[in-house]
Amino acid sequence: MPRTDGVGAWLQITPLMTVLTLFLVVPIVTIAVVSFWGYNEWSFFPDFTLENYEYHLTAKVTWQTYLTTVKYVALTWIFTVVIGFTVAYFLAFHVRSLTWQIALFLVCTIPFWTSNIIRMISWIPFLGREGLANNALIAVGAIDKPLEFLLFSDFAVILAFVHLYALFMVVPIFNTMMRIDKSLIEAARDAGASSFQTLTNVIIPLSKPGIMIGSIFVVTLVMGDFITVRFMSGSQSASVGRLIQNEISLLQYPAAAASAVVLLITVLLMIGIMMRFVNIRKEL
């Protein structure tokens, strides 16, 4: 009987293993293999060379690009955590009605019913030199001339990232907070804890799994993004994803593959470090 159960278990996971192998493992292995190939101005060919990795890891522009990308990741993470935690806290502990919780949560998802590119580009007429933001500030007398940093700058890139990915932080944190036993909060209050002490000693520690899950989403998405940086910075800034895109556009596929492998390893290391602080398996 145990042997039959074992065969049945393997048969059950075979479809999933097949899908993951074909659409995850095989592409990653292919990229890793191509990263060791050689290339010239008009073609690339099978080979085994470390020149792609050597150039990628020793070029000054690569390190500058990674520093810029990490800066985007850090700032986006900070703002999305603050926004995500605040929204999730309000929905979980201040909205008593389940109906209103669902309704307000759906309101948060409305912007995500459209394309990421459309939501990103919608900031351009708002932040431009003659955009709504500058015109409103001039009209109320807050400024004398248009603010140049609002568009085609790091500010615009971070703003777009936060807008695009804030919900990825709201959802897991809200899901975690809804699982918190309300009796723990009541016990803390009965013990004389203030609202701030309850927040810092009960709610935040119990919300860490959700924060980490949201952080994984945000870090992964920002690290691999290239289109947002291109449009919102006016092509004045670069990211690792943009670097890979440029190599692909120049038909330097082995170099792009090497860059992708390094990026994948970097993201996996960042996720591994985050997972050491919280056991998110309990949340999953």
N, C-alpha and C positions, 0 to 999 in steps of 0.2 A: 504493500500500500504506500509506504513512504516514497518508494521509487516511482510509482505512478504519479504521485503528487508532484514529485520533482520534475518529471517530464511535462506534466500539465503546466507547471509554473514557467518552464522554459518556452512552451508554446504560447503562453499568454504574453510574454515580454518580447517574443520574436518580432511582431510587427513594429513595435517601438524601436527595438534595436536596429531593425532594417532601415527605418526612416532616419534615425540619428546617424547611422553609418553612411548612408548615401548623401545626406544633406548637411552633415556636420563634420564627421571624421574625414571622409574622402576629400572635401574641399580644403580642409586645413592641411592635410597631408600633402595635397597637390601644391598648395602655396609654399609649404616648407621645402618641397623638392625643387620647385622652380626658383626659390630664393638662392640656390647654389649654382644656377645656370649662368652662362655668360651671355653677353649681348654686345651689339655694336650699333652703328647709327641707323641701320635699316632692318635688323632682325635679332632674334635671340635663339640660342641653341643649347642643347643638353651639355652639361659640363659639371665639374665639381670645383668651384672656386669660392674662396672666402672674401673676395674683393668687394662684393656687394655689402657684406656686413662690416668689413673694415672701413669702407668709405662712409657708411651710414653712422657708425659709432665714433668716428674720428673727425667728421666734418663739424666745424663750428656752428654752421647753420642748423644742424640737427639738434644740438644741445640748446641753442636759443629757441628753437621751435618747441622743444619739449618743455622748457621753462615757461614759455608763453601758454602752452596748453595746460600745464599744471596750475598756472595762475587762474586761468579760466575755470578749471575744475574746482579749485579751492573756493573762489568767490561765489560761483554758482551753488556749490554745496552749502555754504554758509547761509545764503539767502533762501534757498529752497528748504533747508531745515527749519529756519525761523518761521517762514510762511507756512510750511506744511504742518509743523507742530502746532502753531497757533490756530489754524483752520481746523485741524483734527481735534484739538482740545475743545474748541467751541462746539463742534458738532457732537462730540462724545459726552461732554459734561454739562453743557449749558442748554442744549436743545433736548428737552425731555421727551417730546413726542417722536415716536419712531417714524411716523408719516412725514413730519417736518425734517427729520434727519435725512430721509431718503430724498425728499424734494430739494433740500439745500445741496445735498451731495450731487444730485443730477445737475443743478445749476452750475456747480463747479466744473462739470464735464462738458458743458455746452460748447466752450471754445474748442474742445478737442474733437468736435464733430466735423471740423474742416481740416484741410491739409496743413501740415507743419509749415510748408513754404508760404502758404497764403497767410497764416497767422504771423509769420516772421516778417514778410514784406509789408504787412499792414502797419508796422511801426514806422516805415520810411516816411510816408506823408505826415505822420504825427510828429516825428523828431526832426524833420528837415529844417533847413535854415528859414524857409518860409512856411514851416509846418504849423500845426495846430498848437503845439506846446509853446513855441517861441512867440507866436502871435498872441496867445493868451497872456503870457508873462509880460509882453510889451504893453498890452492893452490895460493891464492892472497896474502898470508902472513899476513892476518888480525889476525889470532890466531895461537898459537903454538901447541895446542892440542884440541881435540874435546870438544865442549860445552856440558856439561851433562844436562843442564836444558831444552834443546830444546824438549826432548821427555820424556814421563812418568813424567809429572810435571803439575803444575797449568798453566804454560805458554802454554803447549800443549792443555790443556782442553779449555782454553779461545780462543786460535787460532781456534780450531775446531768449537767451538760454533759460533764464528764470521763468519767463513766460511759458516756454515750450515744455519744461520738465518739472514744474512745481507739482503738478498732479501726481507724478510718479513718487513724490515724497508724501503727499497727503494721504493717498490710498493705504499704503502699508501701515503708516502711523495710526490712522483712524481705525483700521482693522485691529491693531494691537490694543489700542485704548478701549475698544468696545469689549475686549476680553478681560479687562481688569475688573476684579471683583469689587463692586462698590462698597462692600462691607469693610474693605481695607481702608478706604478713604474715610468712612465714618469712624472707624477705630482710631485713625490718626487724629481726627478732630476731637474725639472723646478724650484722647490722651493729652489734649491741649496744644496740638500742633497748629501753627498758623497756616494760612492758605499757601504761603510761599514755601514753608517747610513741607507741607503735604506734596506740593508740586515737585520739589527737589529730592525728597526722600522716598516718595512712593510712586508718583506718576511717571517721572522721567526714567528712573531705573527700570520700571516695568515696561516702558515704551521703547527701550533700547533695541529689541529685535526689529521692530517696525522701522526705526530710524536707520538701522543698518541695511535692511532690505531696500529702503528708499535710496540710501546712499550708493548701494551697488548699482541700482538703475541709473542714477544721475551721473555717477563717475564714468560708467561704461558708455553712456550716450554722449557725454561731452567729450570724452577722450577720442571717440571715433568720428565726431562731427566735422564736416568741412564746409558744407553749404552755408551754414549760419555765419561762420567766420568770414567767408568770402563776401557775402552780401552786406552784412551789418558793419563790417570794418572798411567797406569800400576797397577791398583787396589790399589794404594797408597792413594787415596782420596775417599771421599764418598759424596753422595748427598742424599736428601730426597727420590728421586726416587729409588736410589740404596738401601736405607734402606728398602723400601717397597718390592723390589725385593728379598732381602735376607730373609725377613720374609715369603714371599710366597714360596721360595725354601725350607724353613724349615717347610712348611705346617702350619705355624702359621697364618691362614687366618683371624681370628678375630683381631689379633694384626695388621696385614697388613691393614685391613679395617679401624681400628681406625687411623692408620697413614695416610691413604688416606683421611679420613674425615678432619683431622687436616690440611693436605696439601691443600685440596680444600678450606677450610675456609680461610687459609692464603692467597692463590692466589686471592680469591674473595675480601678480604680486601685490598690487594695491588691494584687490578683493581679499586675498589671503590674509593680509595684515588686518583688514577690517573684521574679518570673521574670527580672528583670535580674541577680539574684545567681547564678542557676544555669540552665544550659541543659537544661531538662527534656525537650526534644525527643529527646535521646539516650536517655532512659529510656523514652519512649513508643515 
